[in-house]
Amino acid sequence: VDSMGFMLTTENSVDATGCRFLRALLPSDLAGRSKGGQAQNGSVDVLDLLQGWGSGVGTYDDFNTIDWVREKSKDRDRHREISRKRRQSITALLLSVSDAFSGWLLMLLIGLMSGALAGGIDIAAHWLTDLKEGVCLNGFWFNHEHCCWNSKETTFQERHRCPQWKSWAELTVGVTEGASAYVVNYLMYVIWALLFSFLAVFLVRAFAPYACGSGIPEIKTILSGFIIRGYLGKWTLVIKTITLVLAVASGLSLGKEGPLVHVACCCGNIFCHLFTKYRKNEAKRREVLSAASAVGVSVAFGAPIGGVLFSLEEVSYYFPLKTLWRSFFAALVAAFTLRSINPFGNSRLVLFYVEFHTPWHLLELFPFVLLGIFGGLWGALFIRANIAWCRRRKATRLGRYPVLEVAVVSLATAVLAFPNDYTRMSGSELISELFNDCSLLDSSKLCDYGPLAKGGEPAGNLSEGTVGQAERPAGPGVYTAVWQLAMALLFKMAITVVTFGMKVPSGLFIPSMAVGAVAGRLLGIGMEQLAYYHHDWDMFHGWCSPGAHCITPGLYAMLGAAACLGGVTRMTVSLVVIMFELTGGLEYIVPLMAAVMTSKWVADALGREGIYEAHIRLNGYPFLEPKEEFVHKTLATDVMRPRRSDPPLSVVTQDGMTVEELEGLISDTSYSGFPVVVSPESHRLVGFVLRRDLVISIDNARRCQEGIVGVSRVIFTEHTPVEAQGAPPPLNLRAILDLSPLAITDHTPMEITVDIFRKLGLRQCLVTQNGRLLGIITKKDILKHMAQMANRDPDSILFN
Amino acid sequence: VDSMGFMLTTENSVDATGCRFLRALLPSDLAGRSKGGQAQNGSVDVLDLLQGWGSGVGTYDDFNTIDWVREKSKDRDRHREISRKRRQSITALLLSVSDAFSGWLLMLLIGLMSGALAGGIDIAAHWLTDLKEGVCLNGFWFNHEHCCWNSKETTFQERHRCPQWKSWAELTVGVTEGASAYVVNYLMYVIWALLFSFLAVFLVRAFAPYACGSGIPEIKTILSGFIIRGYLGKWTLVIKTITLVLAVASGLSLGKEGPLVHVACCCGNIFCHLFTKYRKNEAKRREVLSAASAVGVSVAFGAPIGGVLFSLEEVSYYFPLKTLWRSFFAALVAAFTLRSINPFGNSRLVLFYVEFHTPWHLLELFPFVLLGIFGGLWGALFIRANIAWCRRRKATRLGRYPVLEVAVVSLATAVLAFPNDYTRMSGSELISELFNDCSLLDSSKLCDYGPLAKGGEPAGNLSEGTVGQAERPAGPGVYTAVWQLAMALLFKMAITVVTFGMKVPSGLFIPSMAVGAVAGRLLGIGMEQLAYYHHDWDMFHGWCSPGAHCITPGLYAMLGAAACLGGVTRMTVSLVVIMFELTGGLEYIVPLMAAVMTSKWVADALGREGIYEAHIRLNGYPFLEPKEEFVHKTLATDVMRPRRSDPPLSVVTQDGMTVEELEGLISDTSYSGFPVVVSPESHRLVGFVLRRDLVISIDNARRCQEGIVGVSRVIFTEHTPVEAQGAPPPLNLRAILDLSPLAITDHTPMEITVDIFRKLGLRQCLVTQNGRLLGIITKKDILKHMAQMANRDPDSILFN
C-alpha cells in the first residue's frame, strides 16, 4: 500500500529540469519506508521510478551486453504490477488481457508483414531477373511467365515462348537467332547485372551500412544479448528489402534466405515498438526476435516447422517453450500469407516442390554418404577460403573500395555466367530444375534420354504416366548438360567464395545448395547410366532390372544440396526437417540424415566452426557459443581480474566514500561496474553497482537534489546514518545497487563458470575466496580465455 | 604427470578389506602434491580414485536428487582423460573413437529394440483383442484380419467375413445369429476381458509394481534429476510389455502410447549399462532417456519429428542440441523398424492414416474453436475428476484392493461396452474409423447416406471417385451411428476417469483422443446436415452449394481428438506436429492450431496443471516445473533454512572438528550435506560436503587408515597442519569437499533463485549476507515454498 500511494502522489510532479520523481530518492523517504518493513522489496520499485526520470538508468549503451537476469526481473515486476491492478477496475482488467494477448498479436503482425515482404521480394526479383533477358510488350511490369500466361500462341511444350515477350535482341536489332542477337542479349544481360548490383551497393553504402551480408551472424550475436543499435531498424529494413531484390536480380551468386531472416527480424523489432512490454525490455524483445528468425526461414523455404527448428538450433540463445509455440504460430501465419500472395504461381508453399515416386535401395546409401563427404569437404573448404578472403579484404586496400569490388565481381559473374545455361538461370531455378524428376521436365536437356535399347517395354508402348520412368541411356542433351553442369559447379564454387561478405545483401543457402545440387545430379546421372549399362553387376542385381526405374537423379541432387548446406552451416535437425517439408515424404529422411550427418562429421573434423560462427569471430562480436563445451581444466582464479601482478580490485565501500571519490574512481577506471563491499579490510561483498547507473545517478543528484556536493557521503546501506551537524546530507544510492550479484568461489572450474554464464546470461560474476571478495570475471574475460585456450597446444589441457 | 604416475602405481593395490587406493587419501600424499601446485586441479582426480574404491562416493541413494553440476563435471573429466590418452597408443585412439560413437550406437540399439517391441505389442494386442470375439481355425495365433487374408470366400465388401474365422457362438452353440449367439458372444467377451485384466494386474502386483500407470509423470521426475531405482529396470520392461498387451486387449479404456514411452525409456536405461560413459553418469544417462522418450512417441504414432518435439516440450528437463539430433536419429530408426515389422498390414508408418481432399472454409473456424473449447473443458474437468478419484483411492479402503478394483472396472467396461459397436471396438479402431472420410468406408454405418434429393447431379451419375463426396442427407445408418456415438461419448468420459491410475499399464492418449473424436464427428455430421438442409443460409452461401462436398466430418473428428488431448496433456507444438505427421497436409495446420490453442487456453483458465503435472504433485515427487514462472515477490531470506526461530545452521569448520564430533553431527541431524566454513565465528564459506560422502569416507578411514580414532582431527584445508607430538594423525577429507558451492545473497529474489535452480540443476544453494554464511536453500525448500505461495491468496503477491 505504501509504494502505491507513493506512486500516485509523485506521478504528476515533473519539473523543468527533468527531475521528475525526485522525492522517490530522498533518503529520508527510503529510510521511512524501510521502517515499515518494505525496504527489501521496495528497491526494485524505486528502480522503476528511476526509469520514469528518462534518465537512462537500466538501459544500455550501444555495443554493450545486456543483463538477462535484470531484464527478466523487470518484466516480472511489470507483470506483477498488471495482475495486481487487474482486480481494481474493468479498464485495468481489459489492459491486462490485452497485455497477455499482445504477444500473439505481435506474432500475427510479424507473420503478415514478413509474408507480404517475402512475397513482394519474390515477385520483384523474378521480374527484374527476367528484365535482364527481355521485356513484355503488354506491360513492362510483367515477368516472362506472366507475360505469356494468357497468350493464345503459347503451347504447353513451349510455354516460355510467346510473341508478347521480346528479348532485347528482338527489340533492338530485330532478330531472335544468330551471332548479333546473341551479342546484343549478352551485352544487355551484363549491363543490367552491373546496373542492379551497382544500385544495390550504392543504396547500402549511402543509407544503411548494416543492410549488407546475410545478417545471421549479427542476429545470433544480438540474440545472445548484445546491443547493436540500428541493426534492426526501419532504414535497414527498407534498404535491405530493396537491395535484396536488386542483388538477387543481378545474378550474383547469392540467395535471399539469410537476408529474409534479417528482414523478418527487422519487422519483429519494429513492431516491438508498438507494445510497451516489448519496447522496454531487451530480454522480451529477444524472444520476439527468435520467433522472427523462425518466420524468416519459414517464408524462405515454405517450411514452418523447419523454420522454428532453425531458430531453435541455429540462431536463438534463450528459447523458452512459450517462444517455441509462438514462433510456430508466426511461422504459419507468414507461410500462409506468402501462399495467398502466391509468388511462384503454383499455389505451393514451398520453393522447390519435389515429388519422387521411386523408393531408394539400401545400397544407394554408399553414394549418399559420398555426397555427404563432398558436402562436408566443400563446407569446410568454403569456410576457410571465405574467411581468408574476408581477412584479406579487411587487411588490404581492397576493403576501401566496396563499390568497385561489387562491380568487378558482378561483371565477372555476368560475363562468365551468360554462356552457360545453368549459370545464367537464377540459383533457385537451377536448384528447382536439378531436384525435379525427368517425368516432369521433358523439355529440359537433362531429360534427353535415348529410346529404350535392350530389355523392358519399347518406348512407344509406355503410357503417359511412366514416360521417363524406366532407366534409359543418356542422349546427346544429357551429355551436353553434364558438361555444362560440371563447368557450372567449378564456377559456382569459385565465385561464391568472393561473393559472400561483399557489401550487398547476400545469403548463403541458395549458392551452397546449388553447388551440392549440381554435384548430386552429376553423381545421380552417373549412377543411373552405370545401372543402365551394367545392370548385371552384383551391386545392381535384384533391384535394378532392365526397364525398371531404380535411380532418381533428382534425389541425389537434393541430398547433395542438403549435404553442402549442412557442411557450410552445420545445421542438422532443422536442415533435415526443412528438406522433409520440401519433399513431404518420410521415406527420404534416412538418406537425408545419412548425407547430412556425414557432411557434419567431415566438416567438423576439418574445422569446428560453421560459417556464421566463423564470421562472428572474424568480426570480434562477444558471442558465447552455447553449443560448444568448454573442455579445459582451468579454474575461476586463472581467469578473474585482477591478475596477480595487477593493482587490486577497484571496489566501492557501502558507506565510506564521498561523491568526489566516486567520481575519481569512475574517471580513473573504465570498468563497467564496481562491487560494493562492507569495508576495504574485510572485503565482504554487499552488492554490485553499474558504472552507467552510478554516473547517471550522481549527475542527477548533483543537478536536482539539494545539498549534494563533492564531499557528500554516498551511502548504499538500508538505513541512512545521521550525519554530523553541518556536514552535507548523504546521497543514498541503494536503489541502484544490485543486491543479488552472483558470486562463485575461486576454485570453481571454468567449465562450470562458462555454463553459469551461458545459462543465466550473466554479464559479470564476482569471485570470492573463503568468503572474501577476490576478483571479477566478465563475459569478455571468458571469451578471451576461451580464445587463448583454443590457441594453445591441446596437449597442455591437463597441465596448465 | 604427477597424477598419472599416481594412478599407475596404485591401480593394482587392492586388499581384502576393499581398501583399494588407500594411499590416495593419505594426507601426506595430498600435502606432497599440493606443494607441486597440483592440488587445486587434483581434487577431482582424487574423487575419481575414491570411486575406484567401490565405496559409493559420488553415487546417490534411492529417492534422492542428483547434482547435475557434479555429474557434468565428472563426464568432462572422463572425456579429458580419454582425449589425453588418445595420443599415446592406437588402442587408446580406437577406444576414444568408439567412445565418441557409443552414443550413436546406443541410439541405434534403442531405436531397433523399441521399434521391435512396439511392433510386437501391436501384433499381440491385435490378436488378443480379436480373441475376445472368436478364433481362427487355421491356427489360433492368427488374428481376424490375417485369418481372412488369403481366404477365397472373402470379398472386398465383406473382407472381415470368412469361414475360417469362427465367433465363439459359432464354435459352441453353432449359430451365428440370434439371441443365443449374442448371449454366448457377450459372455465370452466379458470373460476374456476379465481374464486379461486380471492377468495384467496380477503380473504387475506380483513382479513389477512400477509397471503400472502411464509412467510419464515418473519419467518426467526422473529426467529432472530424481533417482527411482528399478523404475526403468529389466523387470519393469518385461512385465510392462506383457501387461500392456493384456490391458489393451482387455478392452479397458486405456491406450498404449504413454506406456510405450516407459517401455522405450526402460530399453534406453538397460542399454546404458553396456557403455561405461552412460552407466556411471546420471546426467549422461538422462540425455539418453530424453531421446528414448522421443522414440516412444515416435513408435506410438509413427511420428518421429512429433516424438522429438514431445520429448523437448513435455518430458525432458535438460535437452542439449546434441540430444535433439540423436533423439531424431533414434526416433527414425524406431519408426523404420516398426514399419518393417508392419503390424498394421498397410505399410504405413502411422497409426491413423488420414487423407482429406476437401479444403476447409474460413467460417468453419467457428466450429473448430467450439471443439477447442470442448476439449479444454473436458481436459480440465477430467484432470479434476481423475485427481479427486485418485485421492479417494489413496485415502480410503479402495486403495487396498487394487486387483478387485481392476476386476470391477473391467467387468463394468466389458458389460457396458459390448452392446455398442463403437465401444466394443478398440480405442484406436474407433479413432481410425471416425477420422476417415466416407469415400473410404462405404461399408460403415457412418456412411449410410441417402441419395441426393435436391439439386446437384443425381446419385447414379456420380463416378466412382466422387461417390460420397457430395453433401447428402443422412440415412438411417447415420442416425443409428449418431445415437451410438453419443452413448459412447458419455461412457468413455465416465469410465476413463476411473480407469487412469489403476494398477495396470494405462495410457491416456487414446482415450482422450477417442472422446474428442466422437464429439468432433458428431459436430461434423451436424454441420454437414445443416449445410445440406440449409445451404441457402448466409453462412453457407457461396462456399457450400448443393451437390458440392464442403464439410468433412473426419476432419472435425481429428480436430476434436487433438483438442481433447491438448486439454488433458497441455501439449502444443508437439501435438500439432504429431497430427500434421498423421495427415501429412500443411493445409490442416491452421484449424489444428486454432483448436489446440483454444483448448489450452480454456483448460489453463480452469486449472494450470496438465494431467502429468497433477499426478506428479499427487505423488509428491520433487519436480521443479521448468515451464511455469515463479511470480511471487519473495526473497531468498524468506525461504532459506534455518528460519529465525530455528537453531543456527549446522556447519563444519575446516580444521577444528574431530571425527567424533563429526559423527555426532551426522547422527544428530538428517541434512544431506553441510557447509564448511573457516571458523564458527567468521562464518566465511569454504565449501560444501555431502553427508553421504562424509559417512562413507569416515567409515572407510576408520576401517582402512591406521591411526584414525575418534579424537583424530578432520581437516578440509589444502595443507595438513602438523599435529602436536602424540596426537593421532589428522584425516584430510579435502578430496570430498565441493570447493565450488554456489552461493547467493539473502536479497536475491526468489524468481531468480528458482531460475538458477532450474537452469543449473542444483540440489542446494548457500545463502550469504554481506559475505557471511547465513543459511541454505534446498530444492525441497523451494518446492515447499512454491506450494505455499500457490495456496495463498493471489492478492497477497505484493504484500507479503
Interface residues (C-beta under 8 A of the other chain):
Chain A: V1 Q40 N41 V44 V69 K72 S73 R76 H79 R80 S83 R84 R87 P304 I305 V308 E313 L321 K322 L324 W325 F328 F329 L332 A335 F336 L349 T572 V573 V576 V577 F580 E581 G584 L586 I589 V590 M593 M597 P626 K627 E629 V631 K633 L635 A636 T637 V677 V678 S682 H683 R684 L685 V686 G687 L739 S740 P741 L742 A743 I744 T745 H747 T748 P749 E751 I752 D755 I756 K759 L760 T768 N770 G771 R772 L773 P794 D795 I797 L798 F799
Chain B: V1 Q40 N41 V44 V69 K72 S73 R76 H79 R80 S83 R84 R87 P304 I305 V308 L312 E313 L321 K322 L324 W325 F328 F329 L332 A335 F336 L349 T572 V573 V576 V577 F580 E581 G584 L586 I589 V590 M593 M597 P626 K627 E629 V631 K633 L635 A636 T637 V677 V678 S682 H683 R684 L685 V686 G687 L739 S740 P741 L742 A743 I744 T745 H747 T748 P749 E751 I752 D755 I756 K759 L760 T768 N770 G771 R772 L773 P794 D795 I797 L798 F799
